[in-house]
Amino acid sequence: MATEFRQSQKLEQELRLTPQLKRSLDILQAARMELREVLDAELNSNPLLEETPFEPEAPRPETVGSSDGAERDFDDDDYTDEIRTPSPADGEKRDFFLNSIPDRQSLRERLINDAAIDAQDESVAGAFEYLVGALDERGFLPPDALEGAAQAGFGEAAANAALKLLRESEPAGIGAFDMRGSLMLQLERKAMGGSLAHSILENRYELLMKRKVEEIAKLENCDVSDVENAIAQIAKLSTSPAASFEAQAEKYISPDLVFYKTPGGKWAADTPKDAVPRLRINPEYRAMSANPKLRDDERSYIKEKIRDGKLLMEALEMRQKTLAKIGEAIIAKQPEFFKSGIGALKPMTMADVAEIVGVHPTTVGRAVADKYAETPFGLLPLKTFFGVGYDGAETDLSGRAVKDRIAKMVEDESPRSPLSDSRIAEMLEAEGVKIARRTVAKYREQLGIAPKNLRKRF
């Protein structure tokens, strides 16, 4: 068969990201701390770009400093109004600012850093790092963790030493193989290793889970009231010790968006003034570009860096405007939240907000990723406001409101008749939240709430 060649034309649409658009999207998506790192890299690579200090600003009603949100047009003269040669003091201020930003370490990072100091030798430090990597989200180790460390080449002695070091680390209770072991570790940290509560966990755990108070009292040769007091002590311990560290770490998060009340009593949204650095093109370099003595390659380099600096500033401006508009859209779509809190959130998609803001839903998704908002009910991830994503799929953070509701249910329950996980699931379903019992148990454990039988009081 003869081979035949033909030419044909086909019209297709294809989206290509220009370098400028990609940079804008990267800036939009970056979390606040990540953005700081990106901009530091830009400042180091572009000698024409510099940071100027913020001027003090009066606090907004019911919140703290935000930008004025004024629109700006960018042209060549936008950054020439403050001609001033940077002084050594400016550099010192910038260094002080950068050094003042607290590091938000993960639990694993903090543990490994501590072990580098406390481990007796490299083999123990290596085994420790292996065990830390095996921790689950609650701070527990799998049953075969020690065997795995030994098989990884660290040796039994090093693995045992690393386990001891891990269990002596903060937060108390990490490094156990199960909840029982974790609770015992927490009591030992409180110098209660010889207490009745510790003995019950060590010797009567099955009876404790069934809350056989009288039988425990008989076996421990004590009064029923003593057992009840011991159970009360156990119930105060954390069932997810790693969760306490993450909750503590949240206090270092800075908001990307602030919701506040206007003098007229209406809710508004804006970005904090210090959320992004204030940048400008160095006026001396700008003036240098007009010097007729410059070589062509030098003039070309300066113009290129000026253009790069302007594009970066435009990207920052777009980021802040987009976040502010999303905040205003949230106010429009979630008015009940600002009256009653997370429990009053209504189903809302990123497409809903995108329609109001006038952008594509994926842009909303990029904008809210890893961002936080200062609200009248505390610092919350922006994704908290979205029950579903731009494509209709449930988002991971939609469980935040459910967790808060579970915590409130447990807080309001009768101590004589605490709620089971199944009962909580039924109550949530009655409120329109379809959820499995095992999911309730997972959320309860992540909240550090003890099981029903440990919460019961007489």
N, C-alpha and C positions, 0 to 999 in steps of 0.2 A: 504494500500500500504506500502510495506516495505521500510524503509529508507536505502539508499545505500550511503556509504562514499567512495570517490575516492581521490587519490593523483595525482597531476599533477604539472608539472614544467613550469614556464613562465619566459622568459627573458625580462626584462624591463630596460630602461635607466632612471636614476633619478639624477637630479642635487642637490647635497647637499652642502650648503655653510659651509666651515670650519670656525672656529672662526677667523683664520688669514685672510681669504678672505673677510669675513664680515667686519672686521675692516678696511681692505684696501678700500672696497667700501664705508664705512661710511666716512672715511677720504677724499676720492675722492669727494664725494657728498657734504661735508660740505662747506658752504659759509665761507668767510675769517673770519668774526667776530665770527661765530659759531665755526669754527675750533679753534680759540683762546681759547674758553671756554672748548672745548673738551681736548685740550692739557694741560690747567691749571689743569683740573681734573686728568689727567694722571700724571702730575708732583707732585700733592699732594698725589696720591695713590702709587706712586713708588719712594721710597727714593733713589734708585740707579740712577734715571734719573734726569738730571739737564740741565739747559739752559745756554748757553754761549753767550756773546755779539757778535754782528756783527762787523767786521772790516770795516772801511770806504772804499768806492769804488768810483772810478771815474765815472761820469755819461756817459751813452751811447750817441752816436750821436742822437740828436733830441728827447731824452727821458731821464728818470731818472733811476738810478740804477736797474740792473737786474742781475740774477745769471749767472754764466758762462755756465750752462747747461751740465757740464762734467759728464760723466757716472761714476758710482762707483760700485764696488763689495763689498758686505758686508761680513766681517768675524770677528773673535773675536778680531782682532787687530786694527780695524778701528777707534776705539774711545779712543786709549791710547796715542795718540801723543801729547796731551796737558795736561800733568800731572801737576795739580796745585790745591791747596786747595782753594775752594771758600772763598772769603773774605766777610765781612759785606757789603762792598761797592757793591758787585755783587747783593746782595739782594736789596739794595737801588735802584740800576739801574733798576732791574726788576720791583720793585714796581712803580717806576716813569714811566716806559714804560706802564705798565698796566693801571695806573691812567690817562695816557695821551691819551688813546684810547677814542674818543668821543662816547657817547651813541647815537645810532640812534633810537630815540623813534618814535613810530607811533603818529599820531595826537591824537588818543583816549588816549594813555598812557600819553601824555603830558598834555592833558586837565584834566584828572582825578587826576594827581599829583598836578596840580595847584589848583584844587577844594578842595583838602584835606587841603590846607592852607587858601583859600579864603571863603569857604562855612561857613555860620554863625552857622550851627549846623549839627548834623549827618543826620537828616532827609533831609535837603537840599542837603547835599553831596551825599546821596543815590539817591535822585531824579535826581541830576545832572549826576551821573554815568549811570542811566537808560536812560536819554536823549542822552548822548554821544553814548551809545550803539545803539541808534535808528538812528543815523546820516547815510545818504547814502554817496556814494563815492564823491559827490559834496559838502557835508557839510550841506545838507538840512535835515529837520525833516519831517516825515509823518504828515498829517493833524491831526491825532488822537493821537499824541505823548503825549500831556498833559493829555488826558483822560487815556491813558495807564499808565502813571506815577502815577496818582491818584488811579487807580484800583490796582496798584501794592502795594498800602498801604502807599504811601508817603504823601498823602493829597494834596488838591488843593493849599493851601498856599505854601507848600514846593515845589510843582511842578512849580508854577509861579516864585518863587524866584530862582529856579534852571535854568529856562529858561532865566531869566534876566542875571544871572551870565554867562550862556553859550554865550549869544549874546554880552556880554562885553569882551569875550575872543578873543584871536588871533587864526587864522587870521580873520580879519574883514569880516563880512558877514555870518559866520556860525551860525546855529541855526534858520535860517528862514524856513518858510514852503514852499517857492517857490522862483523863481529867482527874482521876483519883490520885495519881502520882503528883500532878500539878498542885492540887489542893494541899497535899501533905508538905510539898516543898514550900508553899506559901506560909503554912503554919510554922514550919521550922525556921523560916526567915524572921518570924515574929517571936522567936524563942519559945514556941509552944510545941516543941517536939515531944514533950512528955505529957501533953494535955489530954483530957478526955476526948476532945474533938479529933486529935491526931490518932488516938487509939481506935476510935470508931471507924475512921477512914481505913486504918491499917488492918483491923481485925474483924470488923462488922459491916463491911461495905455493902454486901448483898442485903443485909437486914436494913441498912440505912436507905438503900434505894426503894425498899418496900415500906419504909417508915415504920418498922416494927419497934416502936419506942420502948414498950414495956419489956420486950424480949431483950433488947440491947441493955436496958437498965439492969435486968437480972444477971446477964452475962458479965457486965462490967462492975456489978456489985455497987450500984449507986442508985440515987433516986431518979424517978422519971423526969423531974424538973431539971436535974443536972443534964440529962440527955437532951432535953429540949433546948437548954442554954447552949450546949455544945453544937447542936444542929444550927442554931441561930448564928453562931460564930462561923460555921462552915458556909452558910448561905451568903455571908458577906464577902467571901473570897471570889476571885475572878475565875470564871470558867473558860475564859479566853485571854490569857495573860498578855499575848502579843497585841491584842486590840487596845489595851490601855496605853501602850507606847504610841500607837498610831494616833489615838485621840489626843495625846499630849503633844504630838508633833504638829497637829493642826493649828496650834496657836501661833505658829510661825508663818502661816499663810497670809499673804497680803491680798486685799480685794482688787479685782480688775474692774469692778463696777460697783457703784454705790447707789442704793435706793434711799431717797430722803423726802421729807415733807417740805413743801414750799410754804412761805408765810401765809398763803391762802388756804392751806390745809390739804392740798392735793399732793399725790405722790409723783415724784419725778425720778429720773435716772441719769447718771453721768459717770464719767470715768474720773478717778482721783487724779489730781494735777501731777502728782509725783509717780504715776503709774509707768510713765515712759520718760526717759531723760530729755532734756531740752537741748536740741542740737542746732548748730549753725555752721556755715562755711567760713573758715578763717579769712578775715578781711584782707590780711596782708597777702595771702596767696591769691585771692581774687584779683587784687590790684596788680599783682605780679603778672597775671595772664595778659595784661595789656602792654607789657614792657616790650618795645621793639627789639631789644637786644637778645631776647630769648631765641633759642634755636627752635626749629619747627617741632622737633620731637619733644622738647620741654613744654612748649605751649600746648601740644596735643595731650600730653600727660596731665597737665593741670586742668584742661577742659574736661577730660575724661573723669577725673576725680570729682570735679564740681558736679558733673552730671550724675555720677553715682551717689554723691551725697544728697542731691536734691531728690532723687528717686527714693532713697531711704527715708527721707523726711516725709515725702508724700505717702509712703507705705505706712509709716507710723500714724500719720494724720487719718488715713483711711481706717486703720485698725481701731482707733479711738472713737471715730464717728460711728462705725458699724456697731461697736459694742454699746454705745449710748443709745442708738436706734433700737437695738434688740431689747435693751432695758425698758425703753418706752413701750415697745410692743408687748413685753411681759406684763407691764402694768395694765395695759388695755385688755389683755386676754385673761389675766389672773387677778381680778380685783379682790376676790374673797381672801386670797392669801394674805394680803396686807391688813386684813381685819382679824383673821383667825389662825394663820400659820400654815404649816405644811399640810396638815390634815385637810385643808380646804382647797388644795390644788385640784384643778379640773384637767381632764385629758387635753393635751395640747401637742401638736406636732411641730417640727421645725418648718414644715411647709406653711403652717398657719402663720408663724412669725415672719417667714420669708416674704409672704404676700404683703404684709404690712410694711416691712422694711424696704421692699423693692429689690431684693437680691435672690439668687438661687438658693434653694434649701440646703445644698451642700456648703454654701458659704456660711450659713448659720451654724451648721455642724462644725465647721472649722473654727468659727469665732468662739463658740462656747466650750470647746474642748479644753479641759484642764484649767478652766477659769473659775474664779470665785466671786461671789457678790456679797456685799455687806447689806444685810436686810434687818428689819425690826425684830427678826427672830434668830439672829446670829449670822455667822459667816457660812454660806452654803455654796456648793458647787452649782454653777449655772445650769448644768444638765438636770438638776433637781426639778426644774420647772417643766421639763419635757417628759411626758409619759411614754411617748413613742418617738422614734427618730424620723428623719426626713423621708425614709422609704416605708414607714409604717411599722418597722420592726421595733420590738420593745427594747429599751435601753437598759443597761445594767444599773444605772443610777436611779431608775424609777422606783427601786426598792427602798430608797431613802425615806420616802414618806411612809411606806409600810412599816419600816423599822421603828420610826417615831411613834406610829400608832400602836405597835405591839408594846413598846416601852410604856406608853400611857395606860394601856389596858392592864398591864402588870402592876403599875403604880396604883391603879384604882381598885384592884381586885381585893376580895375579902381574904385576910390572912388565914382564916379558918378553912376557906375553900378556894385555894388558888386555881387559876385557869390552866387547863392542860393545853398542849400544843394543838390538839384536835379542836378543842373548844374555841381557841383563838382563831383558828382557820375558819370555823363556822361563823364567828362574829364578823370577821373581815369580809367573808362572802356576803353576809347580810348587808354590809355597807357597800357592796358592789365591787369588792376586790377578790377576784378568784385566785386562790393560793392553796398549794398543797401543804399538808401537815409537816412533811419533811422540810419544806422551805421555811415554815414558821420556826421549826427547831433550829435550822441553820441560822436564821436571823437572830433568834433568841441567844444562841451561843455567841454569835459575833458581838452582841450587845453586852455580853458578860452576865446574863441573867441565868440564875440557877434553875434547874428543872422544877416542876411542880412539887414533887415530894420534898424537896429541900426548902421550899418557900412556905410550906404549911406551918401554921402556928395554932396553938390551942389556948 
